[in-house]
Amino acid sequence: MTKMEVEVFSTTTNAAVIRVPGRQFPGLAIQGDSLKILFDCAQEILRESQSSGSADLIESTVEMKEILAGYLEAYESALKAHGH
């Protein structure tokens, strides 16, 4: 684990806007449970979109789900690595 100072632009509940050193643009730090909710929503949208017959909708939904799955995996791996 690395400790560093970050710039905090907003501490809005579940979605803090922060900038870490070396980055030009701020990022959004969402709570882990909120990330899981977004991932679950993406899975449900994918299930529903598959019956739509729209290849573009399905492709976009798969991409969204995969991105969120990657973020969720990185989050869970980091917590596990540090005993959480």
N, CA, C and O atoms as a GROMACS GRO file, in nm:
protein
  336
    1MET      N    1   0.085  -0.116   0.000
    1MET     CA    2   0.000   0.000   0.000
    1MET      C    3   0.090   0.123   0.000
    1MET      O    4   0.190   0.128   0.072
    2THR      N    5   0.054   0.221  -0.080
    2THR     CA    6   0.127   0.346  -0.088
    2THR      C    7   0.042   0.457  -0.029
    2THR      O    8  -0.076   0.470  -0.062
    3LYS      N    9   0.101   0.536   0.059
    3LYS     CA   10   0.030   0.652   0.113
    3LYS      C   11   0.080   0.775   0.040
    3LYS      O   12   0.200   0.793   0.021
    4MET      N   13  -0.015   0.860  -0.003
    4MET     CA   14   0.019   0.982  -0.072
    4MET      C   15  -0.090   1.085  -0.050
    4MET      O   16  -0.202   1.052  -0.014
    5GLU      N   17  -0.055   1.208  -0.073
    5GLU     CA   18  -0.156   1.313  -0.067
    5GLU      C   19  -0.225   1.321  -0.202
    5GLU      O   20  -0.162   1.308  -0.307
    6VAL      N   21  -0.355   1.342  -0.197
    6VAL     CA   22  -0.434   1.361  -0.318
    6VAL      C   23  -0.509   1.492  -0.307
    6VAL      O   24  -0.535   1.540  -0.196
    7GLU      N   25  -0.542   1.550  -0.420
    7GLU     CA   26  -0.627   1.668  -0.420
    7GLU      C   27  -0.772   1.622  -0.419
    7GLU      O   28  -0.811   1.536  -0.499
    8VAL      N   29  -0.851   1.676  -0.330
    8VAL     CA   30  -0.992   1.638  -0.319
    8VAL      C   31  -1.076   1.756  -0.368
    8VAL      O   32  -1.078   1.863  -0.307
    9PHE      N   33  -1.146   1.734  -0.478
    9PHE     CA   34  -1.232   1.837  -0.536
    9PHE      C   35  -1.372   1.833  -0.478
    9PHE      O   36  -1.439   1.936  -0.469
   10SER      N   37  -1.417   1.713  -0.439
   10SER     CA   38  -1.551   1.695  -0.384
   10SER      C   39  -1.554   1.565  -0.305
   10SER      O   40  -1.491   1.467  -0.344
   11THR      N   41  -1.627   1.565  -0.197
   11THR     CA   42  -1.643   1.443  -0.118
   11THR      C   43  -1.789   1.397  -0.121
   11THR      O   44  -1.841   1.345  -0.023
   12THR      N   45  -1.853   1.417  -0.235
   12THR     CA   46  -1.990   1.373  -0.250
   12THR      C   47  -2.002   1.226  -0.212
   12THR      O   48  -1.918   1.144  -0.249
   13THR      N   49  -2.106   1.193  -0.139
   13THR     CA   50  -2.127   1.057  -0.094
   13THR      C   51  -2.118   0.958  -0.209
   13THR      O   52  -2.183   0.975  -0.312
   14ASN      N   53  -2.037   0.856  -0.191
   14ASN     CA   54  -2.018   0.746  -0.287
   14ASN      C   55  -1.950   0.786  -0.417
   14ASN      O   56  -1.935   0.701  -0.505
   15ALA      N   57  -1.908   0.911  -0.432
   15ALA     CA   58  -1.843   0.951  -0.558
   15ALA      C   59  -1.754   1.072  -0.536
   15ALA      O   60  -1.785   1.182  -0.583
   16ALA      N   61  -1.643   1.053  -0.467
   16ALA     CA   62  -1.549   1.162  -0.443
   16ALA      C   63  -1.469   1.191  -0.570
   16ALA      O   64  -1.428   1.100  -0.641
   17VAL      N   65  -1.447   1.320  -0.595
   17VAL     CA   66  -1.366   1.360  -0.710
   17VAL      C   67  -1.227   1.395  -0.655
   17VAL      O   68  -1.211   1.486  -0.574
   18ILE      N   69  -1.127   1.318  -0.702
   18ILE     CA   70  -0.991   1.335  -0.652
   18ILE      C   71  -0.892   1.336  -0.767
   18ILE      O   72  -0.922   1.289  -0.877
   19ARG      N   73  -0.774   1.391  -0.740
   19ARG     CA   74  -0.665   1.383  -0.839
   19ARG      C   75  -0.542   1.332  -0.766
   19ARG      O   76  -0.500   1.388  -0.665
   20VAL      N   77  -0.485   1.225  -0.818
   20VAL     CA   78  -0.363   1.170  -0.760
   20VAL      C   79  -0.243   1.236  -0.825
   20VAL      O   80  -0.253   1.283  -0.938
   21PRO      N   81  -0.131   1.242  -0.755
   21PRO     CA   82  -0.012   1.305  -0.811
   21PRO      C   83   0.026   1.244  -0.946
   21PRO      O   84   0.018   1.123  -0.965
   22GLY      N   85   0.066   1.330  -1.037
   22GLY     CA   86   0.112   1.286  -1.168
   22GLY      C   87   0.002   1.273  -1.272
   22GLY      O   88   0.032   1.243  -1.388
   23ARG      N   89  -0.121   1.294  -1.234
   23ARG     CA   90  -0.232   1.283  -1.329
   23ARG      C   91  -0.283   1.422  -1.363
   23ARG      O   92  -0.296   1.507  -1.275
   24GLN      N   93  -0.312   1.444  -1.490
   24GLN     CA   94  -0.362   1.574  -1.532
   24GLN      C   95  -0.508   1.594  -1.492
   24GLN      O   96  -0.548   1.701  -1.446
   25PHE      N   97  -0.587   1.489  -1.510
   25PHE     CA   98  -0.730   1.500  -1.484
   25PHE      C   99  -0.768   1.430  -1.354
   25PHE      O  100  -0.711   1.326  -1.321
   26PRO      N  101  -0.863   1.486  -1.281
   26PRO     CA  102  -0.913   1.419  -1.162
   26PRO      C  103  -0.987   1.291  -1.199
   26PRO      O  104  -1.028   1.272  -1.314
   27GLY      N  105  -1.004   1.205  -1.103
   27GLY     CA  106  -1.079   1.082  -1.120
   27GLY      C  107  -1.195   1.079  -1.024
   27GLY      O  108  -1.211   1.166  -0.939
   28LEU      N  109  -1.275   0.978  -1.038
   28LEU     CA  110  -1.392   0.960  -0.953
   28LEU      C  111  -1.369   0.836  -0.868
   28LEU      O  112  -1.352   0.726  -0.920
   29ALA      N  113  -1.370   0.853  -0.738
   29ALA     CA  114  -1.352   0.740  -0.646
   29ALA      C  115  -1.490   0.700  -0.595
   29ALA      O  116  -1.548   0.766  -0.509
   30ILE      N  117  -1.541   0.591  -0.651
   30ILE     CA  118  -1.673   0.545  -0.605
   30ILE      C  119  -1.655   0.435  -0.502
   30ILE      O  120  -1.555   0.362  -0.505
   31GLN      N  121  -1.750   0.423  -0.414
   31GLN     CA  122  -1.744   0.321  -0.310
   31GLN      C  123  -1.757   0.183  -0.374
   31GLN      O  124  -1.822   0.167  -0.477
   32GLY      N  125  -1.695   0.083  -0.312
   32GLY     CA  126  -1.697  -0.053  -0.364
   32GLY      C  127  -1.837  -0.109  -0.380
   32GLY      O  128  -1.866  -0.178  -0.479
   33ASP      N  129  -1.924  -0.081  -0.284
   33ASP     CA  130  -2.060  -0.134  -0.296
   33ASP      C  131  -2.134  -0.068  -0.412
   33ASP      O  132  -2.216  -0.131  -0.477
   34SER      N  133  -2.105   0.058  -0.437
   34SER     CA  134  -2.166   0.127  -0.552
   34SER      C  135  -2.114   0.068  -0.683
   34SER      O  136  -2.189   0.054  -0.779
   35LEU      N  137  -1.986   0.034  -0.686
   35LEU     CA  138  -1.927  -0.030  -0.804
   35LEU      C  139  -1.995  -0.164  -0.831
   35LEU      O  140  -2.027  -0.195  -0.946
   36LYS      N  141  -2.018  -0.241  -0.727
   36LYS     CA  142  -2.085  -0.371  -0.742
   36LYS      C  143  -2.228  -0.353  -0.794
   36LYS      O  144  -2.273  -0.431  -0.877
   37ILE      N  145  -2.298  -0.251  -0.747
   37ILE     CA  146  -2.434  -0.223  -0.795
   37ILE      C  147  -2.430  -0.190  -0.944
   37ILE      O  148  -2.514  -0.239  -1.020
   38LEU      N  149  -2.335  -0.108  -0.987
   38LEU     CA  150  -2.322  -0.075  -1.130
   38LEU      C  151  -2.294  -0.200  -1.213
   38LEU      O  152  -2.350  -0.217  -1.321
   39PHE      N  153  -2.207  -0.286  -1.163
   39PHE     CA  154  -2.176  -0.410  -1.234
   39PHE      C  155  -2.299  -0.499  -1.246
   39PHE      O  156  -2.327  -0.554  -1.353
   40ASP      N  157  -2.373  -0.512  -1.136
   40ASP     CA  158  -2.494  -0.594  -1.139
   40ASP      C  159  -2.597  -0.536  -1.238
   40ASP      O  160  -2.664  -0.612  -1.309
   41CYS      N  161  -2.609  -0.405  -1.242
   41CYS     CA  162  -2.699  -0.341  -1.339
   41CYS      C  163  -2.654  -0.371  -1.482
   41CYS      O  164  -2.738  -0.399  -1.568
   42ALA      N  165  -2.525  -0.365  -1.506
   42ALA     CA  166  -2.474  -0.394  -1.641
   42ALA      C  167  -2.504  -0.537  -1.680
   42ALA      O  168  -2.540  -0.564  -1.795
   43GLN      N  169  -2.492  -0.630  -1.586
   43GLN     CA  170  -2.525  -0.770  -1.616
   43GLN      C  171  -2.673  -0.783  -1.653
   43GLN      O  172  -2.707  -0.854  -1.747
   44GLU      N  173  -2.759  -0.716  -1.580
   44GLU     CA  174  -2.903  -0.723  -1.608
   44GLU      C  175  -2.936  -0.660  -1.742
   44GLU      O  176  -3.017  -0.713  -1.818
   45ILE      N  177  -2.874  -0.547  -1.773
   45ILE     CA  178  -2.896  -0.482  -1.903
   45ILE      C  179  -2.850  -0.574  -2.016
   45ILE      O  180  -2.915  -0.584  -2.120
   46LEU      N  181  -2.737  -0.642  -1.995
   46LEU     CA  182  -2.689  -0.735  -2.096
   46LEU      C  183  -2.789  -0.848  -2.119
   46LEU      O  184  -2.819  -0.882  -2.233
   47ARG      N  185  -2.840  -0.904  -2.011
   47ARG     CA  186  -2.940  -1.011  -2.025
   47ARG      C  187  -3.060  -0.962  -2.104
   47ARG      O  188  -3.108  -1.031  -2.194
   48GLU      N  189  -3.109  -0.845  -2.071
   48GLU     CA  190  -3.226  -0.789  -2.140
   48GLU      C  191  -3.194  -0.754  -2.285
   48GLU      O  192  -3.278  -0.774  -2.373
   49SER      N  193  -3.074  -0.702  -2.310
   49SER     CA  194  -3.040  -0.659  -2.446
   49SER      C  195  -3.023  -0.778  -2.540
   49SER      O  196  -3.044  -0.765  -2.661
   50GLN      N  197  -2.984  -0.892  -2.486
   50GLN     CA  198  -2.963  -1.009  -2.572
   50GLN      C  199  -3.092  -1.054  -2.641
   50GLN      O  200  -3.087  -1.115  -2.748
   51SER      N  201  -3.206  -1.024  -2.581
   51SER     CA  202  -3.332  -1.060  -2.645
   51SER      C  203  -3.382  -0.952  -2.741
   51SER      O  204  -3.484  -0.970  -2.807
   52SER      N  205  -3.310  -0.842  -2.748
   52SER     CA  206  -3.352  -0.731  -2.834
   52SER      C  207  -3.320  -0.756  -2.982
   52SER      O  208  -3.386  -0.701  -3.070
   53GLY      N  209  -3.220  -0.838  -3.007
   53GLY     CA  210  -3.178  -0.861  -3.145
   53GLY      C  211  -3.091  -0.752  -3.202
   53GLY      O  212  -3.050  -0.759  -3.317
   54SER      N  213  -3.061  -0.650  -3.122
   54SER     CA  214  -2.978  -0.539  -3.168
   54SER      C  215  -2.831  -0.569  -3.140
   54SER      O  216  -2.787  -0.565  -3.025
   55ALA      N  217  -2.757  -0.599  -3.245
   55ALA     CA  218  -2.615  -0.632  -3.229
   55ALA      C  219  -2.537  -0.516  -3.168
   55ALA      O  220  -2.448  -0.537  -3.085
   56ASP      N  221  -2.569  -0.393  -3.208
   56ASP     CA  222  -2.500  -0.276  -3.154
   56ASP      C  223  -2.526  -0.261  -3.004
   56ASP      O  224  -2.434  -0.231  -2.928
   57LEU      N  225  -2.650  -0.280  -2.963
   57LEU     CA  226  -2.684  -0.269  -2.821
   57LEU      C  227  -2.612  -0.377  -2.741
   57LEU      O  228  -2.556  -0.349  -2.635
   58ILE      N  229  -2.614  -0.498  -2.791
   58ILE     CA  230  -2.547  -0.608  -2.722
   58ILE      C  231  -2.398  -0.581  -2.712
   58ILE      O  232  -2.339  -0.600  -2.605
   59GLU      N  233  -2.336  -0.538  -2.820
   59GLU     CA  234  -2.192  -0.510  -2.821
   59GLU      C  235  -2.156  -0.401  -2.720
   59GLU      O  236  -2.060  -0.415  -2.645
   60SER      N  237  -2.233  -0.294  -2.718
   60SER     CA  238  -2.207  -0.184  -2.624
   60SER      C  239  -2.226  -0.229  -2.479
   60SER      O  240  -2.150  -0.191  -2.391
   61THR      N  241  -2.327  -0.310  -2.457
   61THR     CA  242  -2.354  -0.358  -2.322
   61THR      C  243  -2.246  -0.454  -2.274
   61THR      O  244  -2.204  -0.448  -2.159
   62VAL      N  245  -2.199  -0.542  -2.362
   62VAL     CA  246  -2.090  -0.632  -2.328
   62VAL      C  247  -1.965  -0.551  -2.292
   62VAL      O  248  -1.898  -0.581  -2.194
   63GLU      N  249  -1.936  -0.449  -2.372
   63GLU     CA  250  -1.819  -0.365  -2.344
   63GLU      C  251  -1.831  -0.297  -2.208
   63GLU      O  252  -1.735  -0.295  -2.132
   64MET      N  253  -1.949  -0.242  -2.178
   64MET     CA  254  -1.970  -0.176  -2.049
   64MET      C  255  -1.952  -0.274  -1.934
   64MET      O  256  -1.886  -0.243  -1.835
   65LYS      N  257  -2.009  -0.393  -1.948
   65LYS     CA  258  -1.999  -0.494  -1.843
   65LYS      C  259  -1.854  -0.536  -1.823
   65LYS      O  260  -1.811  -0.554  -1.710
   66GLU      N  261  -1.779  -0.553  -1.931
   66GLU     CA  262  -1.639  -0.594  -1.920
   66GLU      C  263  -1.553  -0.488  -1.854
   66GLU      O  264  -1.464  -0.520  -1.775
   67ILE      N  265  -1.579  -0.362  -1.885
   67ILE     CA  266  -1.505  -0.253  -1.820
   67ILE      C  267  -1.533  -0.253  -1.670
   67ILE      O  268  -1.441  -0.246  -1.589
   68LEU      N  269  -1.661  -0.260  -1.634
   68LEU     CA  270  -1.696  -0.262  -1.493
   68LEU      C  271  -1.643  -0.386  -1.422
   68LEU      O  272  -1.602  -0.378  -1.306
   69ALA      N  273  -1.643  -0.500  -1.491
   69ALA     CA  274  -1.588  -0.623  -1.433
   69ALA      C  275  -1.439  -0.606  -1.404
   69ALA      O  276  -1.390  -0.652  -1.301
   70GLY      N  277  -1.368  -0.540  -1.494
   70GLY     CA  278  -1.225  -0.514  -1.473
   70GLY      C  279  -1.201  -0.425  -1.352
   70GLY      O  280  -1.110  -0.450  -1.273
   71TYR      N  281  -1.282  -0.321  -1.338
   71TYR     CA  282  -1.269  -0.232  -1.222
   71TYR      C  283  -1.301  -0.308  -1.093
   71TYR      O  284  -1.231  -0.293  -0.992
   72LEU      N  285  -1.407  -0.388  -1.096
   72LEU     CA  286  -1.446  -0.464  -0.978
   72LEU      C  287  -1.338  -0.565  -0.941
   72LEU      O  288  -1.308  -0.584  -0.823
   73GLU      N  289  -1.279  -0.630  -1.040
   73GLU     CA  290  -1.172  -0.727  -1.014
   73GLU      C  291  -1.050  -0.657  -0.953
   73GLU      O  292  -0.990  -0.708  -0.859
   74ALA      N  293  -1.013  -0.541  -1.007
   74ALA     CA  294  -0.898  -0.466  -0.955
   74ALA      C  295  -0.924  -0.423  -0.810
   74ALA      O  296  -0.835  -0.430  -0.726
   75TYR      N  297  -1.046  -0.379  -0.783
   75TYR     CA  298  -1.085  -0.337  -0.648
   75TYR      C  299  -1.075  -0.454  -0.550
   75TYR      O  300  -1.014  -0.443  -0.444
   76GLU      N  301  -1.135  -0.567  -0.588
   76GLU     CA  302  -1.135  -0.683  -0.499
   76GLU      C  303  -0.994  -0.739  -0.479
   76GLU      O  304  -0.961  -0.781  -0.368
   77SER      N  305  -0.913  -0.739  -0.583
   77SER     CA  306  -0.775  -0.787  -0.573
   77SER      C  307  -0.692  -0.700  -0.480
   77SER      O  308  -0.614  -0.750  -0.399
   78ALA      N  309  -0.710  -0.569  -0.491
   78ALA     CA  310  -0.635  -0.476  -0.405
   78ALA      C  311  -0.674  -0.496  -0.259
   78ALA      O  312  -0.588  -0.496  -0.171
   79LEU      N  313  -0.804  -0.512  -0.233
   79LEU     CA  314  -0.847  -0.534  -0.095
   79LEU      C  315  -0.792  -0.665  -0.042
   79LEU      O  316  -0.744  -0.671   0.072
   80LYS      N  317  -0.799  -0.769  -0.122
   80LYS     CA  318  -0.750  -0.901  -0.079
   80LYS      C  319  -0.600  -0.896  -0.051
   80LYS      O  320  -0.553  -0.956   0.047
   81ALA      N  321  -0.525  -0.826  -0.136
   81ALA     CA  322  -0.380  -0.815  -0.118
   81ALA      C  323  -0.343  -0.747   0.014
   81ALA      O  324  -0.234  -0.767   0.067
   82HIS      N  325  -0.435  -0.667   0.065
   82HIS     CA  326  -0.408  -0.594   0.189
   82HIS      C  327  -0.491  -0.644   0.306
   82HIS      O  328  -0.511  -0.574   0.405
   83GLY      N  329  -0.540  -0.769   0.293
   83GLY     CA  330  -0.606  -0.834   0.406
   83GLY      C  331  -0.747  -0.786   0.436
   83GLY      O  332  -0.795  -0.800   0.548
   84HIS      N  333  -0.814  -0.730   0.336
   84HIS     CA  334  -0.953  -0.686   0.358
   84HIS      C  335  -1.049  -0.779   0.290
   84HIS      O  336  -1.170  -0.758   0.297
   0.00000   0.00000   0.00000
